[in-house]
Amino acid sequence: MTRQFHRPARLDPEVAEAIEGGEDPAVASELAHRTAQALVGGFPEPAGAPGPESEPITRQGVVAVVAAHGVDAVAELWADSPATTLPGALWRLFLVREWLRRDPALIARRYAVVVDLTEAGPEALARLEAALVEARPAPSPEQLRAALDRVLDGEAGSGAPGLAPLLAATADFLRALTAGSDPVWIEEDTDELAHRVTRRPQALPATADELDEAARRATALDLD
């Protein structure tokens, strides 16, 4: 059985209390959305929100927690959110960023795809040229890591529409890794990054499809 993703608790008491309150599904969903919206920015900040003593969840507050403790201090709130929501999309970006941080050599090997065309005929070469014209270039691991850091550290603040290019670029990156090897993401249930997102069949292309849909929704102002 795939275990729930969990990192060592390094939370302020207020954030820890909010997560404990998240055991109620309705409160958990509200917390997930409010923290995601606050981190990304561009959403109105409500006068009150679920949290300790009904204090509002503000962008300044969430960014301060991330600066002090890392985004994993709030990311667990997003883990069960649907893929087509803002917290669900941020959870997938978080998993990719943690993977890039932990396994850079493995990812670099999977990214460095070499295609041998020495025996390819003219029809195969023509198909390749046509595919290259239509393809979106995948970012390098270093480029993607830097872009993910900016968003997940709360530096971007451009709102959901501004997140769309990163969602699409991450999808392209995951597909590039799949082309170079196989669709497996995390191989073992005991891995600290094991989660229903990372351990399912066809995990990389499935997540890429979800991120593309999230990017479409973000562009259409329908990702919240």
N, C-alpha and C positions, 0 to 999 in steps of 0.2 A: 504494500500500500504506500502511495506517495504521501509523505508527511507534509504538514503545513509548514510553509516557510517561516522561520523565526530566527531572529538575531538576538544576541544578548541585550537585555534591557539596559538602556543608558538614558532613561527619560527623566525629565523634571517630574515632580509629583503631580503637577497639574495635567501634563500630557498622559501620564500613566493612568490617572483617574478617568480621563476621557476615553482611553482605550478600554478600560474595564467597563465603562458605561456602554461601550460599543457591543457588549454581549447581547443587547437587545437589537434585533435585526434592523428595526426602523431607525434607532439612534445610530447604529453602526453605519448605515447607508448615508444618513445626514452628515455624520462626522467625516466620512470619506469624501463626500462631495464638497463640503465646506473647506476642508484642509487643502484639497486639490485646487479648488478655485482660488483660494488665498495664495497658494504657492505660485500658480501660473499668472495670476493677476488679470485685470481686465473685467472682473465681475464686481457688481455692487457688494459692499460689505454690509451685512444686515446688522440691525441694532442689537440683536441677541441671537445666539446659536447654541446648539448643544455643547456642553462643556462644564467644567467645574463652576458651580454657583451661577450658571447661565451667563457667563462672560462671553462676549462675542469672540469669534475666531477671526482674526485680522491677518492681512498679508504681513504686516510688520511682525506680528507675533509668531507666525509660522516660519518666516524667514529667519527670525532670531533663534528659534529652536533648531532649525536646520544648520545654521552657522555654528551653534554651540555643540550639537550632538550628531550631525549628519542627517541626511534625509531618511535614513532607516528608522529614525525616531518617530516618523509619522507614516512611513510607507506601508507598515503592516495594516493600517486602517484601510488601505486600498485593495488588499489582496483578494477579496471576494467580490469585488465590483465587476459588473459585466464589461466585456471588452469594448463595447461601443459607448462607454461613458468616459468622462474625463479622468476619474480616479482609476478606472480599469486600464485606460491607455497609459497613464503615468506609471502604474504598477508594471506594465510590460516594459516600458522604457527603463524603469529601475532595475528589473531583472537583467536586461541587456547590459546596462552600465556596470552592474556588479560582476557580471561574467567577463566583460572587457577588463575590468580591474584585476580580477583574480587569475585569469588564464590568457594573458596576452600572447604568449608564445603559441599556444594551441590555436587560438583564433587567427593569428598571423599565418600559420601553416594552412589553415582551411581557406583563408582569403586568397592566398597566392595560388591561383588556379592556372595551370599551364595546359593549353590545348595544343595537341600535336596535329598540324594540318599538312604534314609532309606528303601524306598519301591521299589527301582530299581532292576530289574532282571538281570541275568548274561549277556543277550544280550545288555542291555542298558549300563552296566558297561564296556563291551568289546568295544562298540562304543566310550564311553568316553575315554578309554585308547588309542584307535587308534587316536582320535582327539587330545589328548594331545601330542602324539608323533609328529604329523604334525604341531602343533600350534607353533607360534612364541610368546614368552612371552611378554606381554604388560608391559611397564615401569610403575612405580608408578607415581602418580601426582607430587610428589616432584622431582623424577628423571627427568621427562619430563620437568618440569618447569626450572630446572637448565640447562638442555641441550638447551632449547629454549632461555634462557637468554644469554648463551654464543654466540649463532649465531646472535641473534637480537641485541645484544650489540656490535657486530663487533669484538668479541674476537677470533672467530674461524679462519677465514681467510683461510680456506682450499680449497676453490673453490667448484663448483657444485658437483663433485664426492664425496667430503667429506661430503656433505649435505645429500647424499642418505640414510645413516642409520637413520638419524633423521627424514626424511620424512617417511620412513617405520615404524619407532617406533611410530610416531604420529598417523599414520593410524591404527596401532594395538591398541593404546590407545583409539581412538574414537570407534573402534569396541567393545572393552571391555565395554565401557560405554553403548553402544547400547544393548549388551547382558544382562546388569544388569537392564535395564529399558525399554527405547523406543528410537526410532531414532530421537526424537525432540532435537534440540540444543537450540536455543533462542525462547522463547514462544510468545513474544509480539513484535508487530511492533514498539512500543514506546521505547523498550529497546535500550540503547546506543550501543549495539553490534548487533543490527538488521541490516542485510545486505542480499543481495540476496543469499549469500553463507550460512548464518546461519539460514535463515527463510524458505528455500525451503522444500518441502516434503522430508523425509528421509535424512535430512541434515547431520547427523553424518556419516552414512555409505556412502553417496554420496561423502562427503569430504574425507573419508578414501580411497575410490577408486581413487579419483583424486591424493591424496598424494602418493599412491602406483605407479601410472603411472608416476608421477613426479620423484619418486625415480628411477624407471626403466630408465627414460630418463637421469637422472643425472649420473647414472652408465655408460650409453652408450655415455656420453659426448654430449648429445643432449638437454640439458636444459640450455637455455640462455635468 
